[in-house]
Amino acid sequence: MLLFLTGFPIVTDYSKLEEFGIWPDVLHERATAGEALHGDPYRPISEIMPEYGYPEMTGGLSPRTPAALLLQVPLIAIPDTVLMPVVSFIIAGLVVGILALSGRISASGWDVLALVGPLLFLSYPVVTGVSYGSVSVVITVVLVLLAWAFQDKDWAGIPLGLAAAMRLWPGLVIVGFWIAGRRRAAYVATAVFVVVNVVGLLLPGVTLEGSLHALTQGGGAWIDHNQNASLALILSHLGVPVVVSILVATVVGVTLAIRNPRQAIAICAITALIASPLTWPAYILVALPILVSWWRAGGRLPVAILSAPLILWVGTPTGWKGHIGFAVLVVLLVYCGFVRSPRQSSGASLTSPGAPFRPSSHPVDVRRDRHLT
């Protein structure tokens, strides 16, 4: 897969992808991390990139929290000469971790994971993760799944808080933990979120004012991207403000979670992706435990239908990719929101790892100019 996507080992940088107009995230994350240390990370990335020797690209502000800029700093330590293979192999290892954590959450054996694994590595979320060098995006998913898989542990709130500090959308998953009764983890996650962002503000180029401006204004440059799977993109064509889209999705998701607290974490994880103004394909990997559970519960046909466009992505029109991702998320939200485990009294659900949930008849509740085609 690496040879097909990046040309490795024949090519050891991102030049092959740049020929297709693909500008890896890791490049501008390294550049903005450098600015956070000795510059201004709140300038448009079209200005910052050439200053660090990277190809000139179109792009506005990069919406990053202080914590995200802080956690991007280690990327600077990777030499440019080995950046692509190092980042690619890290992402591949993280995907294996996502597979293992999904198996734990869905109580699936390695026989099921052996079937899912090869398809997962061929899927559009993983392909975009590798080709765009989206290491921070995949790390966010791993952190959420780690907290979800070990939600009963005292330390579960730490990875969840880090994930929320990096990308904000996991903040709604913290709400899901609270609704599901994992109050200690929710409080710890909130504390970690605050502490890591405060530490991020200690970087020389990072300010609270600049971060708030980038977060509230920076998303506008990317929202129309064809890979974006958020409700904000869908409703923006109707003139609906982004803040309204976020509020509508959040209210719907939290209401469903309150009505079905045993599935609250799953519901809030999917809701977070729908509500986030920028939802890239790799984020959808957080839904893997739900797909695996549904498959094991007998939903082979719907899972196959949902997964097909993500696996057979080569045949999907470029302009449809984000809309397909949004449709998959909506179906999963409906499934999670109107599902009750037959063993609900014993606590079996996706909120309790080790017991898959099953459907019931009783409801409870433009940065890249050209892209992979």
Secondary structure, DSSP 8 states (H G I E B T S, - for coil): -HHHHH-TTT--SSHHHHTTT---HHHHHHHHHHHHHHS-TTS-HHHHHHHTT------------HHHHHHHGGGGGS-GGGHHHHHHHHHHHHHHHHHHHHHHHTT--HHHHHHHHHHHHHSHHHHHHHHTT-HHHHHHHHHHHHHHHTTTSTTTHHHHHHHHHHHSTTHHHHHHHHHTT-HHHHHHHHHHHHHHHHHHTTSTT--HHHHHHHHHHGGGGTTT-TT---HHHHHHTTT--HHHHHHHHHHHHHHHHHHSGGGHHHHHHHHHHHHSS---GGGGGGGHHHHHHHHHTT-HHHHHHHHHHHHSGGGS-GGGHHHHHHHHHHHHHHHHHT---TTGGGT-BTTBTTS-----SS------SS---
